[in-house]
Amino acid sequence: MRKFILLGFLLVLCLALCACGEGAAQPGTEAGTATTTTTPTTSTPPTTTNPTTSGHEHSYTQTVTAPDCTNGGYTTNTCQCGDSYVSDEVAALGHTWTSATCSAPKTCTVCSATEGTAAGHSYVQGKCSACGEAQAGYKALTACGWRTAGLIPSGEELDVITLWLNGEDSSIGAGYYAPLSALDPDLQEERLEYPEDLVDFNGEKYYSKGFGDFRPASYTEQGDTVVLSVLEDEVVGTITMVRTAANQYTVTGITGKIIDSTITSCLVVGSVFTAVE
């Protein structure tokens, strides 16, 4: 009986020892954890893309500003996001000038800018030699008489020289004039009815009081220069005049004997003959 009990005890002990051996952990592992072995593989890393900060790609619209006479040209490149820059800059074209005319300064044919002043008219015998414009108020040499006047030494009367230049009927004459204001009012009214016998001088009217010597004359006219020859049996004196306004000539030279009258103090170089209707 004891033998059977001892054999049973040994059998139970052997079974217990076997069970412990099967559940023991391997070195380096935790008990109850399964270990999987994986074979590593080699791969190429992906390509990296550097995105813009905002993730926006610019799309530019071009606006061309053409150059003009004073400003350069350029192209403005603008993105809808507000970014912009300037490219293709070119210099200003500069003005294209026409020459100044009688009435206008030199002018740019492109932008109409002006510079300087008008050239002004150059009149010869009543017409501009540059543009052909008629001179306002021009009196032709033969269209009227020409008169110069100056106070005689006494200062009370006028010394007057009158020219009538019309072909063969040309003449030069001297006369003297007294102040109209010295006459009675009734006589003043009578004198005013004959304006051709009146002279205006320094704002006052003078009437013809008498005539001195008259001489026949001839003349030559070249442009705006007139040379008057005083005749007796031959040429005894000359007066050279240059037109200095539409209705006046200025004496530039005197030679010889012009007239016998003693009242010719108004006829000197620089004397001005004005038109008399």
KACORFEN-V847556 format. One record per backbone hydrogen bond with DSSP energy under -1.0 kcal/mol. CO is the residue of the C=O (numbers start at 1). NH is the residue of the N-H. E is the energy in kcal/mol with one decimal. If there is no record, write none. Layout:
<<CO/NH/E> <CO/NH/E>>
//
This chain:
<<1/5/-1.6> <2/6/-2.1> <3/7/-2.0> <4/8/-1.7> <5/9/-1.9> <6/10/-2.0> <7/11/-1.9> <8/12/-2.0> <9/13/-1.9> <10/14/-2.2> <11/15/-1.9> <12/16/-2.0> <13/17/-2.1> <14/18/-2.0> <15/19/-1.7> <16/20/-1.6> <17/21/-1.7> <18/22/-1.5> <19/23/-1.1> <26/29/-1.8> <30/33/-1.7> <61/78/-2.5> <63/76/-3.1> <65/74/-2.1> <68/93/-2.7> <69/94/-1.2> <71/68/-2.4> <73/90/-2.6> <74/65/-3.3> <75/87/-2.6> <76/63/-2.4> <77/85/-2.0> <78/61/-2.9> <79/82/-2.3> <83/79/-3.2> <85/77/-3.2> <87/75/-2.9> <90/73/-1.1> <96/109/-2.7> <101/119/-3.0> <102/120/-1.2> <104/101/-2.7> <106/115/-1.8> <107/98/-2.0> <108/112/-1.4> <113/108/-3.0> <122/129/-3.3> <124/127/-1.1> <126/135/-2.8> <127/124/-2.8> <128/132/-1.6> <133/128/-2.5> <135/138/-1.7> <140/143/-1.4> <145/276/-3.1> <146/163/-3.4> <147/274/-2.6> <148/161/-2.5> <150/159/-3.7> <152/155/-2.6> <157/152/-2.5> <158/177/-1.6> <159/150/-2.1> <160/175/-2.2> <161/148/-2.3> <162/173/-2.3> <163/146/-2.4> <164/171/-2.4> <166/169/-1.7> <167/170/-1.2> <170/217/-1.6> <171/164/-2.6> <172/215/-3.0> <173/162/-2.7> <174/212/-3.1> <175/160/-2.8> <176/209/-2.3> <176/210/-1.3> <177/158/-3.1> <178/207/-2.8> <179/182/-1.4> <180/183/-1.8> <184/188/-2.3> <185/189/-2.0> <186/190/-1.7> <187/191/-2.5> <188/192/-2.0> <190/193/-1.2> <191/194/-2.0> <194/197/-2.1> <195/198/-1.7> <197/208/-1.6> <199/206/-2.5> <201/204/-1.7> <204/201/-3.1> <205/180/-2.6> <206/199/-2.6> <207/178/-2.2> <210/176/-2.3> <213/174/-1.9> <215/172/-2.5> <216/231/-2.4> <218/229/-3.2> <220/227/-2.3> <222/225/-2.0> <224/243/-2.8> <225/222/-2.9> <226/241/-3.0> <227/220/-1.8> <228/239/-2.3> <229/218/-2.2> <230/236/-2.8> <234/232/-2.1> <236/257/-2.5> <237/230/-3.1> <238/255/-2.3> <239/228/-3.3> <240/252/-3.0> <240/253/-1.4> <241/226/-2.9> <242/250/-2.7> <245/248/-1.2> <246/139/-2.6> <247/275/-1.9> <248/244/-1.5> <248/245/-1.3> <249/273/-2.9> <250/242/-2.2> <251/270/-2.1> <253/240/-2.8> <255/238/-1.9> <264/267/-1.5> <266/268/-1.0> <268/271/-2.5> <271/251/-2.9> <273/249/-2.5> <274/147/-2.5> <276/145/-2.2>>
//
